Amino acid sequence: MIKPEKIAAVKEIKAKLEESQGIILVDYRGLNVGSLTSIRRKLDESKAEFRIVKNTLTSIAAEESGFGDLKEYLVGPTAIAFAYEDPTEVAGILNNFTREFRELSIKGGMLLGKVISADQVLSLALLPPRDIMLGRVAATFAAPISGFARALSGIMTNFVYAVDAVRRQKEEATV
């Protein structure tokens, strides 16, 4: 008979898997409570959640959510970082912590419903944060518009200079 606590844990993990935009699975073996707490605090600032999970319960939740490919990363001590807003920021934070705490290692993850490897998580960590990327996209869209505005301004300026030159010629001709 399956215990109600385990059923509730599977439902909770399943809900978090479906709600998050990305997750990152890490091996936390060898880290002390203080180190885990500092990781949790930093991820809380990024609207992410860091939880130590049981592999069997997470495997069941992943299967029920349609993310069965996650099972290959659910080996050994596993913690999951659930990224609810910006997965690149969460990947960057965890990547920085792997440098600080050599015991922490990234196993793999999931981004927008696709399972990704540890190398892909590291590539994700190297991307700039969402706000900077959106700013770059906005600047790219604005560049042709601002160039057009400068071109129109130049035409108007040249027109004003030409009219002024014609006015001066007529003044000199009448004098």
C-alpha positions as CSV (number, residue, x, y, z in Angstrom):
1,M,0.0,0.0,0.0
2,I,1.4,3.4,-1.0
3,K,1.5,5.9,1.8
4,P,-0.5,9.1,1.4
5,E,2.6,11.3,2.1
6,K,4.3,9.8,-0.9
7,I,1.3,10.3,-3.1
8,A,1.2,14.0,-1.9
9,A,4.9,14.4,-2.6
10,V,4.6,13.0,-6.1
11,K,1.7,15.4,-6.8
12,E,3.7,18.3,-5.5
13,I,6.8,17.5,-7.6
14,K,4.6,16.9,-10.6
15,A,2.9,20.3,-10.1
16,K,6.3,22.0,-9.8
17,L,7.6,20.3,-12.9
18,E,4.6,21.5,-14.9
19,E,4.7,25.0,-13.5
20,S,8.4,25.7,-14.0
21,Q,9.9,27.0,-17.2
22,G,13.1,25.1,-16.5
23,I,14.6,22.8,-13.9
24,I,18.2,21.9,-13.1
25,L,19.2,18.7,-11.4
26,V,22.3,18.7,-9.3
27,D,24.3,16.3,-7.2
28,Y,24.8,17.9,-3.8
29,R,26.9,15.0,-2.3
30,G,29.4,16.4,0.2
31,L,27.8,19.8,0.8
32,N,27.0,20.9,4.3
33,V,23.7,22.5,5.5
34,G,25.2,26.0,5.4
35,S,26.2,25.6,1.8
36,L,22.8,24.3,0.8
37,T,21.1,27.2,2.6
38,S,23.2,29.8,0.8
39,I,22.2,28.2,-2.5
40,R,18.6,28.2,-1.5
41,R,18.7,31.9,-0.5
42,K,20.4,33.0,-3.7
43,L,17.8,31.0,-5.8
44,D,15.0,32.5,-3.8
45,E,16.1,35.9,-4.9
46,S,15.6,34.7,-8.5
47,K,12.1,33.4,-8.0
48,A,13.4,29.8,-8.1
49,E,13.1,27.0,-5.6
50,F,15.8,24.5,-4.6
51,R,14.6,21.2,-3.1
52,I,16.3,17.9,-2.3
53,V,14.1,15.2,-3.7
54,K,13.8,11.4,-3.6
55,N,14.7,9.9,-7.0
56,T,11.9,7.4,-7.0
57,L,9.2,9.9,-6.3
58,T,10.6,12.4,-8.8
59,S,10.8,9.7,-11.4
60,I,7.1,8.9,-10.9
61,A,6.2,12.6,-11.1
62,A,8.3,13.1,-14.2
63,E,6.7,10.0,-15.9
64,E,3.2,11.4,-15.1
65,S,4.2,14.8,-16.4
66,G,5.5,13.4,-19.7
67,F,9.1,14.1,-18.8
68,G,10.2,10.4,-18.5
69,D,13.6,11.2,-20.1
70,L,14.6,12.9,-16.8
71,K,15.0,9.4,-15.2
72,E,18.5,9.0,-16.6
73,Y,19.6,12.0,-14.4
74,L,17.9,10.7,-11.2
75,V,20.8,8.7,-9.9
76,G,22.5,9.4,-6.6
77,P,21.8,12.3,-4.3
78,T,19.6,14.7,-6.3
79,A,18.4,18.3,-5.7
80,I,16.3,20.2,-8.1
81,A,16.2,23.9,-8.8
82,F,12.8,24.9,-10.2
83,A,13.1,28.0,-12.3
84,Y,9.7,29.7,-12.4
85,E,10.8,32.8,-14.4
86,D,14.3,32.9,-15.9
87,P,16.0,29.5,-16.3
88,T,19.2,31.2,-17.6
89,E,19.6,33.1,-14.4
90,V,19.1,30.0,-12.3
91,A,21.6,28.1,-14.5
92,G,24.1,30.9,-14.0
93,I,23.6,30.9,-10.3
94,L,24.2,27.2,-10.0
95,N,27.1,27.4,-12.4
96,N,28.7,30.0,-10.1
97,F,28.1,27.8,-7.1
98,T,29.8,24.8,-8.8
99,R,32.9,26.9,-8.9
100,E,32.6,27.9,-5.2
101,F,31.6,24.4,-4.0
102,R,33.5,21.8,-5.9
103,E,31.2,19.1,-4.5
104,L,28.2,20.5,-6.3
105,S,27.8,19.2,-9.9
106,I,25.1,19.7,-12.5
107,K,23.6,16.5,-13.8
108,G,21.1,17.8,-16.4
109,G,17.8,19.5,-16.6
110,M,14.8,20.5,-18.5
111,L,14.0,23.7,-20.4
112,L,10.5,24.5,-21.6
113,G,9.6,20.8,-21.6
114,K,12.7,19.4,-23.3
115,V,15.3,17.4,-21.3
116,I,18.8,18.9,-21.6
117,S,22.2,17.6,-20.7
118,A,24.7,19.1,-18.2
119,D,26.7,20.6,-21.1
120,Q,23.5,22.3,-22.4
121,V,22.8,23.6,-18.9
122,L,26.3,25.1,-18.8
123,S,25.6,26.7,-22.2
124,L,22.4,28.1,-20.8
125,A,24.3,29.5,-17.9
126,L,26.6,31.5,-20.2
127,L,23.6,33.3,-21.8
128,P,22.9,36.8,-20.6
129,P,19.9,37.2,-18.2
130,R,16.4,37.6,-19.7
131,D,16.3,41.4,-19.2
132,I,19.5,42.0,-21.1
133,M,18.4,39.7,-23.9
134,L,15.1,41.6,-24.2
135,G,16.9,44.9,-24.2
136,R,19.1,43.7,-27.1
137,V,16.0,42.5,-29.0
138,A,14.3,45.9,-28.4
139,A,17.5,47.7,-29.6
140,T,17.6,45.6,-32.7
141,F,14.0,46.5,-33.5
142,A,14.5,50.1,-32.7
143,A,17.7,50.5,-34.8
144,P,16.0,50.7,-38.2
145,I,13.4,53.1,-36.8
146,S,15.9,55.4,-35.3
147,G,18.0,55.2,-38.5
148,F,15.0,56.2,-40.5
149,A,14.3,59.1,-38.1
150,R,17.9,60.3,-38.5
151,A,17.6,60.1,-42.2
152,L,14.5,62.2,-42.2
153,S,16.1,64.7,-39.9
154,G,19.0,64.9,-42.3
155,I,16.8,65.6,-45.2
156,M,14.9,68.3,-43.3
157,T,18.1,69.9,-42.2
158,N,19.5,69.9,-45.8
159,F,16.2,71.4,-47.0
160,V,16.4,74.2,-44.4
161,Y,20.0,74.9,-45.5
162,A,19.0,75.0,-49.1
163,V,16.1,77.4,-48.5
164,D,18.4,79.6,-46.4
165,A,21.0,79.6,-49.2
166,V,18.3,80.6,-51.7
167,R,17.1,83.4,-49.3
168,R,20.7,84.7,-49.0
169,Q,21.2,84.6,-52.8
170,K,18.0,86.7,-53.3
171,E,19.0,89.1,-50.6
172,E,22.4,89.6,-52.3
173,A,20.8,90.0,-55.7
174,T,18.5,92.8,-54.4
175,V,21.3,94.7,-52.7
